[in-house]
Amino acid sequence: MFSTDQFQFNKQTRTLLGYSRDLKLVQRFPEKLEVRSAHTGKIAVFEQDRELAIANEFWDGEQCVYRSKDTDTRLVLFPY
């Protein structure tokens, strides 16, 4: 499980930005990530946004966008 403190947050786009290298992920882009809010303690499960990936021809490993049913915040993960 990860904490929101491990990501940069863009208030305008409501997006968490992170790097798989900094998170020490074994799999660069896992299917889902659990993130606990450092402020509220609530846990959100983010899953890969497959529809957006298909619409953008899968980004060729440049990034992976995740969405959550629990929050309107997106999570974008970069490999490096």
TIVO-2410 file (N, C-alpha, C; in nm, 3 decimals):
# residues 80
REC num residu      c1      c2      c3 atome chaine
REC   1      M   0.085  -0.117   0.000     N      A
REC   1      M   0.000   0.000   0.000    CA      A
REC   1      M   0.089   0.124   0.000     C      A
REC   2      F   0.043   0.227  -0.067     N      A
REC   2      F   0.117   0.351  -0.079    CA      A
REC   2      F   0.044   0.463  -0.008     C      A
REC   3      S   0.113   0.575   0.011     N      A
REC   3      S   0.055   0.694   0.073    CA      A
REC   3      S   0.055   0.808  -0.028     C      A
REC   4      T  -0.040   0.898  -0.013     N      A
REC   4      T  -0.044   1.014  -0.103    CA      A
REC   4      T   0.083   1.097  -0.090     C      A
REC   5      D   0.153   1.086   0.022     N      A
REC   5      D   0.280   1.158   0.040    CA      A
REC   5      D   0.387   1.112  -0.059     C      A
REC   6      Q   0.370   0.996  -0.119     N      A
REC   6      Q   0.468   0.943  -0.213    CA      A
REC   6      Q   0.444   0.992  -0.356     C      A
REC   7      F   0.343   1.075  -0.374     N      A
REC   7      F   0.307   1.126  -0.505    CA      A
REC   7      F   0.305   1.278  -0.503     C      A
REC   8      Q   0.319   1.338  -0.620     N      A
REC   8      Q   0.297   1.481  -0.634    CA      A
REC   8      Q   0.150   1.497  -0.668     C      A
REC   9      F   0.084   1.601  -0.616     N      A
REC   9      F  -0.057   1.621  -0.644    CA      A
REC   9      F  -0.078   1.752  -0.718     C      A
REC  10      N  -0.146   1.743  -0.832     N      A
REC  10      N  -0.181   1.861  -0.910    CA      A
REC  10      N  -0.327   1.895  -0.879     C      A
REC  11      K  -0.350   2.005  -0.805     N      A
REC  11      K  -0.486   2.041  -0.764    CA      A
REC  11      K  -0.576   2.075  -0.882     C      A
REC  12      Q  -0.520   2.140  -0.984     N      A
REC  12      Q  -0.602   2.183  -1.099    CA      A
REC  12      Q  -0.660   2.063  -1.174     C      A
REC  13      T  -0.580   1.960  -1.193     N      A
REC  13      T  -0.628   1.844  -1.269    CA      A
REC  13      T  -0.670   1.729  -1.178     C      A
REC  14      R  -0.655   1.747  -1.044     N      A
REC  14      R  -0.685   1.643  -0.946    CA      A
REC  14      R  -0.617   1.511  -0.984     C      A
REC  15      T  -0.485   1.522  -1.003     N      A
REC  15      T  -0.407   1.407  -1.047    CA      A
REC  15      T  -0.289   1.384  -0.955     C      A
REC  16      L  -0.273   1.259  -0.913     N      A
REC  16      L  -0.153   1.217  -0.840    CA      A
REC  16      L  -0.051   1.173  -0.943     C      A
REC  17      L   0.073   1.220  -0.930     N      A
REC  17      L   0.179   1.183  -1.023    CA      A
REC  17      L   0.287   1.108  -0.947     C      A
REC  18      G   0.330   0.995  -1.003     N      A
REC  18      G   0.432   0.916  -0.936    CA      A
REC  18      G   0.521   0.845  -1.036     C      A
REC  19      Y   0.631   0.792  -0.985     N      A
REC  19      Y   0.729   0.721  -1.067    CA      A
REC  19      Y   0.749   0.581  -1.010     C      A
REC  20      S   0.734   0.480  -1.095     N      A
REC  20      S   0.745   0.342  -1.048    CA      A
REC  20      S   0.882   0.316  -0.986     C      A
REC  21      R   0.984   0.384  -1.034     N      A
REC  21      R   1.119   0.369  -0.978    CA      A
REC  21      R   1.122   0.415  -0.832     C      A
REC  22      D   1.061   0.530  -0.803     N      A
REC  22      D   1.059   0.583  -0.667    CA      A
REC  22      D   0.974   0.499  -0.573     C      A
REC  23      L   0.871   0.435  -0.628     N      A
REC  23      L   0.783   0.351  -0.547    CA      A
REC  23      L   0.839   0.209  -0.531     C      A
REC  24      K   0.951   0.183  -0.598     N      A
REC  24      K   1.018   0.052  -0.593    CA      A
REC  24      K   0.924  -0.061  -0.634     C      A
REC  25      L   0.852  -0.038  -0.743     N      A
REC  25      L   0.759  -0.138  -0.794    CA      A
REC  25      L   0.835  -0.245  -0.871     C      A
REC  26      V   0.803  -0.368  -0.847     N      A
REC  26      V   0.864  -0.479  -0.921    CA      A
REC  26      V   0.809  -0.479  -1.062     C      A
REC  27      Q   0.678  -0.464  -1.074     N      A
REC  27      Q   0.613  -0.454  -1.203    CA      A
REC  27      Q   0.594  -0.305  -1.232     C      A
REC  28      R   0.646  -0.259  -1.343     N      A
REC  28      R   0.645  -0.116  -1.372    CA      A
REC  28      R   0.506  -0.054  -1.364     C      A
REC  29      F   0.407  -0.118  -1.425     N      A
REC  29      F   0.270  -0.068  -1.423    CA      A
REC  29      F   0.176  -0.179  -1.375     C      A
REC  30      P   0.158  -0.194  -1.245     N      A
REC  30      P   0.068  -0.299  -1.194    CA      A
REC  30      P  -0.077  -0.271  -1.233     C      A
REC  31      E  -0.160  -0.373  -1.225     N      A
REC  31      E  -0.302  -0.359  -1.259    CA      A
REC  31      E  -0.374  -0.260  -1.168     C      A
REC  32      K  -0.337  -0.263  -1.039     N      A
REC  32      K  -0.402  -0.170  -0.946    CA      A
REC  32      K  -0.306  -0.130  -0.835     C      A
REC  33      L  -0.336  -0.015  -0.775     N      A
REC  33      L  -0.257   0.039  -0.664    CA      A
REC  33      L  -0.352   0.082  -0.554     C      A
REC  34      E  -0.317   0.053  -0.430     N      A
REC  34      E  -0.393   0.102  -0.316    CA      A
REC  34      E  -0.318   0.219  -0.257     C      A
REC  35      V  -0.388   0.331  -0.239     N      A
REC  35      V  -0.324   0.453  -0.190    CA      A
REC  35      V  -0.405   0.506  -0.071     C      A
REC  36      R  -0.336   0.525   0.041     N      A
REC  36      R  -0.399   0.580   0.161    CA      A
REC  36      R  -0.374   0.731   0.165     C      A
REC  37      S  -0.480   0.806   0.189     N      A
REC  37      S  -0.468   0.951   0.202    CA      A
REC  37      S  -0.392   0.984   0.330     C      A
REC  38      A  -0.289   1.065   0.318     N      A
REC  38      A  -0.212   1.108   0.435    CA      A
REC  38      A  -0.294   1.204   0.523     C      A
REC  39      H  -0.399   1.262   0.466     N      A
REC  39      H  -0.481   1.358   0.541    CA      A
REC  39      H  -0.601   1.293   0.609     C      A
REC  40      T  -0.670   1.204   0.537     N      A
REC  40      T  -0.793   1.146   0.592    CA      A
REC  40      T  -0.779   1.002   0.637     C      A
REC  41      G  -0.676   0.935   0.588     N      A
REC  41      G  -0.658   0.793   0.621    CA      A
REC  41      G  -0.740   0.700   0.534     C      A
REC  42      K  -0.823   0.756   0.447     N      A
REC  42      K  -0.905   0.673   0.358    CA      A
REC  42      K  -0.818   0.607   0.252     C      A
REC  43      I  -0.860   0.488   0.212     N      A
REC  43      I  -0.786   0.412   0.110    CA      A
REC  43      I  -0.866   0.413  -0.020     C      A
REC  44      A  -0.798   0.447  -0.129     N      A
REC  44      A  -0.859   0.442  -0.263    CA      A
REC  44      A  -0.783   0.338  -0.345     C      A
REC  45      V  -0.857   0.259  -0.419     N      A
REC  45      V  -0.797   0.159  -0.508    CA      A
REC  45      V  -0.801   0.216  -0.649     C      A
REC  46      F  -0.685   0.230  -0.709     N      A
REC  46      F  -0.673   0.282  -0.845    CA      A
REC  46      F  -0.645   0.166  -0.939     C      A
REC  47      E  -0.724   0.156  -1.047     N      A
REC  47      E  -0.707   0.051  -1.147    CA      A
REC  47      E  -0.671   0.115  -1.280     C      A
REC  48      Q  -0.595   0.040  -1.362     N      A
REC  48      Q  -0.556   0.093  -1.492    CA      A
REC  48      Q  -0.679   0.133  -1.572     C      A
REC  49      D  -0.671   0.250  -1.634     N      A
REC  49      D  -0.779   0.300  -1.719    CA      A
REC  49      D  -0.758   0.246  -1.860     C      A
REC  50      R  -0.808   0.127  -1.884     N      A
REC  50      R  -0.790   0.059  -2.014    CA      A
REC  50      R  -0.855   0.135  -2.129     C      A
REC  51      E  -0.972   0.193  -2.106     N      A
REC  51      E  -1.041   0.267  -2.212    CA      A
REC  51      E  -0.957   0.386  -2.259     C      A
REC  52      L  -0.901   0.458  -2.165     N      A
REC  52      L  -0.817   0.572  -2.200    CA      A
REC  52      L  -0.689   0.525  -2.269     C      A
REC  53      A  -0.635   0.414  -2.225     N      A
REC  53      A  -0.514   0.359  -2.287    CA      A
REC  53      A  -0.540   0.321  -2.433     C      A
REC  54      I  -0.652   0.255  -2.459     N      A
REC  54      I  -0.687   0.216  -2.595    CA      A
REC  54      I  -0.707   0.340  -2.681     C      A
REC  55      A  -0.774   0.440  -2.628     N      A
REC  55      A  -0.798   0.564  -2.703    CA      A
REC  55      A  -0.667   0.635  -2.738     C      A
REC  56      N  -0.565   0.615  -2.656     N      A
REC  56      N  -0.434   0.679  -2.679    CA      A
REC  56      N  -0.329   0.580  -2.727     C      A
REC  57      E  -0.372   0.469  -2.782     N      A
REC  57      E  -0.284   0.366  -2.837    CA      A
REC  57      E  -0.181   0.318  -2.736     C      A
REC  58      F  -0.222   0.306  -2.613     N      A
REC  58      F  -0.146   0.244  -2.503    CA      A
REC  58      F  -0.020   0.319  -2.460     C      A
REC  59      W   0.008   0.436  -2.505     N      A
REC  59      W   0.120   0.521  -2.462    CA      A
REC  59      W   0.257   0.456  -2.476     C      A
REC  60      D   0.266   0.335  -2.528     N      A
REC  60      D   0.395   0.268  -2.553    CA      A
REC  60      D   0.488   0.266  -2.433     C      A
REC  61      G   0.436   0.244  -2.315     N      A
REC  61      G   0.519   0.232  -2.195    CA      A
REC  61      G   0.565   0.363  -2.136     C      A
REC  62      E   0.518   0.476  -2.190     N      A
REC  62      E   0.559   0.607  -2.140    CA      A
REC  62      E   0.497   0.639  -2.006     C      A
REC  63      Q   0.374   0.590  -1.985     N      A
REC  63      Q   0.300   0.619  -1.863    CA      A
REC  63      Q   0.184   0.523  -1.852     C      A
REC  64      C   0.118   0.525  -1.740     N      A
REC  64      C  -0.004   0.449  -1.722    CA      A
REC  64      C  -0.098   0.534  -1.637     C      A
REC  65      V  -0.223   0.547  -1.680     N      A
REC  65      V  -0.321   0.627  -1.608    CA      A
REC  65      V  -0.414   0.532  -1.533     C      A
REC  66      Y  -0.440   0.565  -1.408     N      A
REC  66      Y  -0.526   0.485  -1.323    CA      A
REC  66      Y  -0.645   0.570  -1.280     C      A
REC  67      R  -0.758   0.504  -1.258     N      A
REC  67      R  -0.875   0.574  -1.206    CA      A
REC  67      R  -0.930   0.493  -1.089     C      A
REC  68      S  -1.006   0.561  -1.008     N      A
REC  68      S  -1.064   0.499  -0.889    CA      A
REC  68      S  -1.213   0.521  -0.887     C      A
REC  69      K  -1.287   0.420  -0.840     N      A
REC  69      K  -1.431   0.435  -0.823    CA      A
REC  69      K  -1.462   0.513  -0.695     C      A
REC  70      D  -1.363   0.524  -0.607     N      A
REC  70      D  -1.381   0.587  -0.477    CA      A
REC  70      D  -1.362   0.738  -0.476     C      A
REC  71      T  -1.294   0.791  -0.577     N      A
REC  71      T  -1.258   0.932  -0.578    CA      A
REC  71      T  -1.254   0.984  -0.721     C      A
REC  72      D  -1.259   1.115  -0.739     N      A
REC  72      D  -1.249   1.174  -0.873    CA      A
REC  72      D  -1.105   1.208  -0.908     C      A
REC  73      T  -1.012   1.165  -0.826     N      A
REC  73      T  -0.870   1.188  -0.852    CA      A
REC  73      T  -0.816   1.078  -0.943     C      A
REC  74      R  -0.734   1.119  -1.040     N      A
REC  74      R  -0.665   1.022  -1.126    CA      A
REC  74      R  -0.524   1.002  -1.073     C      A
REC  75      L  -0.462   0.895  -1.115     N      A
REC  75      L  -0.323   0.869  -1.078    CA      A
REC  75      L  -0.250   0.839  -1.208     C      A
REC  76      V  -0.138   0.906  -1.229     N      A
REC  76      V  -0.055   0.883  -1.348    CA      A
REC  76      V   0.080   0.834  -1.300     C      A
REC  77      L   0.122   0.720  -1.353     N      A
REC  77      L   0.247   0.658  -1.314    CA      A
REC  77      L   0.343   0.660  -1.431     C      A
REC  78      F   0.464   0.706  -1.407     N      A
REC  78      F   0.568   0.708  -1.509    CA      A
REC  78      F   0.675   0.606  -1.473     C      A
REC  79      P   0.746   0.550  -1.571     N      A
REC  79      P   0.843   0.446  -1.540    CA      A
REC  79      P   0.970   0.494  -1.471     C      A
REC  80      Y   1.016   0.616  -1.498     N      A
REC  80      Y   1.144   0.659  -1.440    CA      A
REC  80      Y   1.131   0.784  -1.360     C      A
***
